[in-house]
């Protein structure tokens, strides 16, 4: 994970722009791993926010 001032970005507070990015990429069908890389956060952190916001998470399997 990227670091800024000795604090990993994965542990930083979620900003509204991060949440908007999360929503945009999930609605575009990006995977959890892809979104976590884009946001520079751990998959666990991203999954917790997805759960908190009650956002749908598509599986990687084709429809």
BAKE-868434 format. One record per residue: residue number from 1; residue in one letter; x, y, z negated of N, C-alpha, C, O in turn. Coordinates in pm, whole numbers. Example, Ala and Ser with C-alpha at 12.3 -4.5 7.8 and 13.67 -1.06 7.14 Angstrom:
# residues 2
@num:1, residuo:a, n.c1:1319, n.c2:-569, n.c3:-780, ca.c1:1230, ca.c2:-450, ca.c3:-780, c.c1:1320, c.c2:-330, c.c3:-780, o.c1:1424, o.c2:-332, o.c3:-846 .
@num:2, residuo:s, n.c1:1285, n.c2:-225, n.c3:-708, ca.c1:1367, ca.c2:-106, ca.c3:-714, c.c1:1290, c.c2:3, c.c3:-787, o.c1:1341, o.c2:114, o.c3:-804 .
This chain:
# residues 63
@num:1, residuo:x, n.c1:83, n.c2:-119, n.c3:0, ca.c1:0, ca.c2:0, ca.c3:0, c.c1:88, c.c2:125, c.c3:0, o.c1:199, o.c2:126, o.c3:-53 .
@num:2, residuo:x, n.c1:36, n.c2:226, n.c3:59, ca.c1:109, ca.c2:353, ca.c3:62, c.c1:111, c.c2:414, c.c3:-78, o.c1:19, o.c2:393, o.c3:-157 .
@num:3, residuo:x, n.c1:215, n.c2:488, n.c3:-105, ca.c1:223, ca.c2:554, ca.c3:-234, c.c1:235, c.c2:705, c.c3:-216, o.c1:295, o.c2:753, o.c3:-120 .
@num:4, residuo:x, n.c1:177, n.c2:775, n.c3:-309, ca.c1:184, ca.c2:920, ca.c3:-308, c.c1:202, c.c2:964, c.c3:-452, o.c1:116, o.c2:939, o.c3:-536 .
@num:5, residuo:x, n.c1:313, n.c2:1029, n.c3:-481, ca.c1:345, ca.c2:1074, ca.c3:-618, c.c1:344, c.c2:958, c.c3:-717, o.c1:304, o.c2:974, o.c3:-832 .
@num:6, residuo:x, n.c1:390, n.c2:839, n.c3:-672, ca.c1:399, ca.c2:725, ca.c3:-761, c.c1:268, c.c2:655, c.c3:-790, o.c1:266, o.c2:561, o.c3:-869 .
@num:7, residuo:x, n.c1:159, n.c2:698, n.c3:-731, ca.c1:29, ca.c2:636, ca.c3:-752, c.c1:-14, c.c2:572, c.c3:-621, o.c1:-15, o.c2:638, o.c3:-517 .
@num:8, residuo:x, n.c1:-49, n.c2:445, n.c3:-625, ca.c1:-93, ca.c2:382, ca.c3:-501, c.c1:-226, c.c2:441, c.c3:-459, o.c1:-312, o.c2:471, o.c3:-542 .
@num:9, residuo:x, n.c1:-241, n.c2:458, n.c3:-328, ca.c1:-366, ca.c2:514, ca.c3:-277, c.c1:-485, c.c2:424, c.c3:-307, o.c1:-598, o.c2:471, o.c3:-313 .
@num:10, residuo:x, n.c1:-459, n.c2:295, n.c3:-324, ca.c1:-568, ca.c2:202, ca.c3:-355, c.c1:-634, c.c2:235, c.c3:-488, o.c1:-750, o.c2:200, o.c3:-509 .
@num:11, residuo:x, n.c1:-563, n.c2:301, n.c3:-576, ca.c1:-617, ca.c2:333, ca.c3:-709, c.c1:-670, c.c2:475, c.c3:-719, o.c1:-713, o.c2:517, o.c3:-827 .
@num:12, residuo:x, n.c1:-670, n.c2:547, n.c3:-610, ca.c1:-720, ca.c2:684, ca.c3:-614, c.c1:-873, c.c2:684, c.c3:-607, o.c1:-935, o.c2:588, o.c3:-562 .
@num:13, residuo:x, n.c1:-930, n.c2:793, n.c3:-652, ca.c1:-1076, ca.c2:809, ca.c3:-647, c.c1:-1123, c.c2:810, c.c3:-503, o.c1:-1050, o.c2:854, o.c3:-413 .
@num:14, residuo:x, n.c1:-1243, n.c2:763, n.c3:-481, ca.c1:-1303, ca.c2:765, ca.c3:-348, c.c1:-1356, c.c2:905, c.c3:-321, o.c1:-1432, o.c2:960, o.c3:-401 .
@num:15, residuo:x, n.c1:-1315, n.c2:963, n.c3:-209, ca.c1:-1367, ca.c2:1093, ca.c3:-167, c.c1:-1485, c.c2:1066, c.c3:-72, o.c1:-1500, o.c2:956, o.c3:-18 .
@num:16, residuo:x, n.c1:-1566, n.c2:1168, n.c3:-52, ca.c1:-1680, ca.c2:1153, ca.c3:40, c.c1:-1633, c.c2:1117, c.c3:180, o.c1:-1699, o.c2:1040, o.c3:249 .
@num:17, residuo:x, n.c1:-1520, n.c2:1172, n.c3:222, ca.c1:-1467, ca.c2:1139, ca.c3:355, c.c1:-1428, c.c2:991, c.c3:365, o.c1:-1442, o.c2:930, o.c3:471 .
@num:18, residuo:x, n.c1:-1378, n.c2:932, n.c3:255, ca.c1:-1346, ca.c2:789, ca.c3:253, c.c1:-1472, c.c2:706, c.c3:269, o.c1:-1473, o.c2:607, o.c3:342 .
@num:19, residuo:x, n.c1:-1577, n.c2:745, n.c3:199, ca.c1:-1703, ca.c2:672, ca.c3:206, c.c1:-1764, c.c2:682, c.c3:346, o.c1:-1818, o.c2:585, o.c3:398 .
@num:20, residuo:x, n.c1:-1754, n.c2:800, n.c3:406, ca.c1:-1803, ca.c2:818, ca.c3:543, c.c1:-1725, c.c2:729, c.c3:639, o.c1:-1783, o.c2:667, o.c3:727 .
@num:21, residuo:x, n.c1:-1594, n.c2:724, n.c3:622, ca.c1:-1510, ca.c2:637, ca.c3:706, c.c1:-1548, c.c2:491, c.c3:685, o.c1:-1558, o.c2:415, o.c3:781 .
@num:22, residuo:x, n.c1:-1569, n.c2:452, n.c3:561, ca.c1:-1612, ca.c2:316, ca.c3:529, c.c1:-1742, c.c2:282, c.c3:601, o.c1:-1751, o.c2:180, o.c3:668 .
@num:23, residuo:x, n.c1:-1841, n.c2:368, n.c3:587, ca.c1:-1971, ca.c2:344, ca.c3:651, c.c1:-1958, c.c2:335, c.c3:804, o.c1:-2018, o.c2:248, o.c3:867 .
@num:24, residuo:x, n.c1:-1880, n.c2:425, n.c3:861, ca.c1:-1863, ca.c2:429, ca.c3:1007, c.c1:-1802, c.c2:300, c.c3:1059, o.c1:-1850, o.c2:241, o.c3:1156 .
@num:25, residuo:x, n.c1:-1695, n.c2:257, n.c3:993, ca.c1:-1626, ca.c2:137, ca.c3:1040, c.c1:-1705, c.c2:10, c.c3:1015, o.c1:-1700, o.c2:-83, o.c3:1096 .
@num:26, residuo:x, n.c1:-1778, n.c2:4, n.c3:905, ca.c1:-1863, ca.c2:-113, ca.c3:882, c.c1:-1975, c.c2:-120, c.c3:984, o.c1:-2007, o.c2:-228, o.c3:1035 .
@num:27, residuo:x, n.c1:-2036, n.c2:-7, n.c3:1014, ca.c1:-2145, ca.c2:-7, ca.c3:1113, c.c1:-2095, c.c2:-39, c.c3:1252, o.c1:-2171, o.c2:-87, o.c3:1337 .
@num:28, residuo:x, n.c1:-1965, n.c2:-14, n.c3:1278, ca.c1:-1905, ca.c2:-47, ca.c3:1408, c.c1:-1866, c.c2:-195, c.c3:1414, o.c1:-1825, o.c2:-244, o.c3:1519 .
@num:29, residuo:x, n.c1:-1880, n.c2:-266, n.c3:1302, ca.c1:-1851, ca.c2:-408, ca.c3:1300, c.c1:-1709, c.c2:-445, c.c3:1261, o.c1:-1668, o.c2:-560, o.c3:1277 .
@num:30, residuo:x, n.c1:-1633, n.c2:-348, n.c3:1209, ca.c1:-1496, ca.c2:-377, ca.c3:1165, c.c1:-1499, c.c2:-470, c.c3:1043, o.c1:-1594, o.c2:-468, o.c3:964 .
@num:31, residuo:x, n.c1:-1396, n.c2:-551, n.c3:1031, ca.c1:-1387, ca.c2:-644, ca.c3:919, c.c1:-1342, c.c2:-573, c.c3:792, o.c1:-1292, o.c2:-461, o.c3:796 .
@num:32, residuo:x, n.c1:-1361, n.c2:-641, n.c3:681, ca.c1:-1317, ca.c2:-588, ca.c3:552, c.c1:-1168, c.c2:-559, c.c3:554, o.c1:-1124, o.c2:-455, o.c3:504 .
@num:33, residuo:x, n.c1:-1091, n.c2:-649, n.c3:610, ca.c1:-945, ca.c2:-631, ca.c3:615, c.c1:-910, c.c2:-510, c.c3:700, o.c1:-824, o.c2:-430, o.c3:662 .
@num:34, residuo:x, n.c1:-975, n.c2:-495, n.c3:815, ca.c1:-949, ca.c2:-380, ca.c3:902, c.c1:-980, c.c2:-249, c.c3:829, o.c1:-901, o.c2:-154, o.c3:832 .
@num:35, residuo:x, n.c1:-1094, n.c2:-245, n.c3:763, ca.c1:-1134, ca.c2:-123, ca.c3:692, c.c1:-1038, c.c2:-93, c.c3:578, o.c1:-1003, o.c2:23, o.c3:555 .
@num:36, residuo:x, n.c1:-995, n.c2:-196, n.c3:507, ca.c1:-902, ca.c2:-173, ca.c3:396, c.c1:-769, c.c2:-117, c.c3:448, o.c1:-707, o.c2:-34, o.c3:382 .
@num:37, residuo:x, n.c1:-725, n.c2:-163, n.c3:563, ca.c1:-601, ca.c2:-109, ca.c3:621, c.c1:-619, c.c2:36, c.c3:665, o.c1:-531, o.c2:120, o.c3:643 .
@num:38, residuo:x, n.c1:-732, n.c2:65, n.c3:726, ca.c1:-760, ca.c2:203, ca.c3:771, c.c1:-762, c.c2:298, c.c3:652, o.c1:-707, o.c2:408, o.c3:659 .
@num:39, residuo:x, n.c1:-825, n.c2:255, n.c3:544, ca.c1:-837, ca.c2:340, ca.c3:424, c.c1:-715, c.c2:332, c.c3:333, o.c1:-704, o.c2:407, o.c3:235 .
@num:40, residuo:x, n.c1:-623, n.c2:241, n.c3:365, ca.c1:-504, ca.c2:219, ca.c3:281, c.c1:-544, c.c2:187, c.c3:137, o.c1:-492, o.c2:245, o.c3:41 .
@num:41, residuo:x, n.c1:-638, n.c2:94, n.c3:126, ca.c1:-686, ca.c2:46, ca.c3:-4, c.c1:-687, c.c2:-106, c.c3:-2, o.c1:-686, o.c2:-168, o.c3:105 .
@num:42, residuo:x, n.c1:-688, n.c2:-164, n.c3:-118, ca.c1:-692, ca.c2:-310, ca.c3:-125, c.c1:-829, c.c2:-360, c.c3:-79, o.c1:-929, o.c2:-289, o.c3:-92 .
@num:43, residuo:x, n.c1:-834, n.c2:-481, n.c3:-24, ca.c1:-964, ca.c2:-538, ca.c3:14, c.c1:-1060, c.c2:-546, c.c3:-105, o.c1:-1181, o.c2:-530, o.c3:-90 .
@num:44, residuo:x, n.c1:-1004, n.c2:-572, n.c3:-224, ca.c1:-1089, ca.c2:-579, ca.c3:-344, c.c1:-1153, c.c2:-444, c.c3:-375, o.c1:-1271, o.c2:-438, o.c3:-411 .
@num:45, residuo:x, n.c1:-1076, n.c2:-338, n.c3:-361, ca.c1:-1128, ca.c2:-203, ca.c3:-386, c.c1:-1237, c.c2:-169, c.c3:-285, o.c1:-1341, o.c2:-112, o.c3:-322 .
@num:46, residuo:x, n.c1:-1214, n.c2:-203, n.c3:-160, ca.c1:-1313, ca.c2:-175, ca.c3:-56, c.c1:-1439, c.c2:-257, c.c3:-81, o.c1:-1550, o.c2:-207, o.c3:-67 .
@num:47, residuo:x, n.c1:-1422, n.c2:-385, n.c3:-117, ca.c1:-1537, ca.c2:-470, ca.c3:-144, c.c1:-1619, c.c2:-418, c.c3:-261, o.c1:-1742, o.c2:-425, o.c3:-260 .
@num:48, residuo:x, n.c1:-1551, n.c2:-367, n.c3:-363, ca.c1:-1623, ca.c2:-311, ca.c3:-478, c.c1:-1707, c.c2:-191, c.c3:-436, o.c1:-1820, o.c2:-176, o.c3:-482 .
@num:49, residuo:x, n.c1:-1653, n.c2:-106, n.c3:-349, ca.c1:-1730, ca.c2:11, ca.c3:-303, c.c1:-1844, c.c2:-32, c.c3:-212, o.c1:-1953, o.c2:25, o.c3:-220 .
@num:50, residuo:x, n.c1:-1823, n.c2:-130, n.c3:-128, ca.c1:-1931, ca.c2:-182, ca.c3:-43, c.c1:-2045, c.c2:-232, c.c3:-131, o.c1:-2162, o.c2:-205, o.c3:-104 .
@num:51, residuo:x, n.c1:-2009, n.c2:-304, n.c3:-235, ca.c1:-2109, ca.c2:-356, ca.c3:-328, c.c1:-2179, c.c2:-244, c.c3:-403, o.c1:-2302, o.c2:-245, o.c3:-417 .
@num:52, residuo:x, n.c1:-2103, n.c2:-147, n.c3:-450, ca.c1:-2159, ca.c2:-35, ca.c3:-525, c.c1:-2259, c.c2:45, c.c3:-440, o.c1:-2362, o.c2:90, o.c3:-490 .
@num:53, residuo:x, n.c1:-2226, n.c2:60, n.c3:-312, ca.c1:-2312, ca.c2:136, ca.c3:-221, c.c1:-2421, c.c2:48, c.c3:-157, o.c1:-2507, o.c2:97, o.c3:-84 .
@num:54, residuo:x, n.c1:-2414, n.c2:-82, n.c3:-186, ca.c1:-2509, ca.c2:-179, ca.c3:-130, c.c1:-2511, c.c2:-174, c.c3:23, o.c1:-2617, o.c2:-173, o.c3:85 .
@num:55, residuo:x, n.c1:-2391, n.c2:-171, n.c3:79, ca.c1:-2378, ca.c2:-170, ca.c3:224, c.c1:-2373, c.c2:-313, c.c3:276, o.c1:-2318, o.c2:-401, o.c3:209 .
@num:56, residuo:x, n.c1:-2429, n.c2:-336, n.c3:393, ca.c1:-2420, ca.c2:-471, ca.c3:450, c.c1:-2278, c.c2:-498, c.c3:500, o.c1:-2214, o.c2:-409, o.c3:557 .
@num:57, residuo:x, n.c1:-2231, n.c2:-618, n.c3:479, ca.c1:-2099, ca.c2:-658, ca.c3:527, c.c1:-2120, c.c2:-776, c.c3:620, o.c1:-2166, o.c2:-882, o.c3:578 .
@num:58, residuo:x, n.c1:-2088, n.c2:-757, n.c3:746, ca.c1:-2103, ca.c2:-864, ca.c3:843, c.c1:-1991, c.c2:-964, c.c3:824, o.c1:-1878, o.c2:-928, o.c3:791 .
@num:59, residuo:x, n.c1:-2024, n.c2:-1090, n.c3:846, ca.c1:-1918, ca.c2:-1191, ca.c3:842, c.c1:-1839, c.c2:-1180, c.c3:971, o.c1:-1885, o.c2:-1117, o.c3:1067 .
@num:60, residuo:x, n.c1:-1723, n.c2:-1241, n.c3:975, ca.c1:-1641, ca.c2:-1238, ca.c3:1095, c.c1:-1691, c.c2:-1332, c.c3:1204, o.c1:-1638, o.c2:-1332, o.c3:1315 .
@num:61, residuo:x, n.c1:-1793, n.c2:-1412, n.c3:1172, ca.c1:-1844, ca.c2:-1509, ca.c3:1269, c.c1:-1930, c.c2:-1441, c.c3:1374, o.c1:-2002, o.c2:-1346, o.c3:1345 .
@num:62, residuo:x, n.c1:-1922, n.c2:-1489, n.c3:1498, ca.c1:-2006, ca.c2:-1432, ca.c3:1603, c.c1:-2152, c.c2:-1463, c.c3:1580, o.c1:-2185, o.c2:-1565, o.c3:1519 .
@num:63, residuo:x, n.c1:-2241, n.c2:-1377, n.c3:1629, ca.c1:-2386, ca.c2:-1397, ca.c3:1611, c.c1:-2439, c.c2:-1505, c.c3:1702, o.c1:-2559, o.c2:-1534, o.c3:1699 .
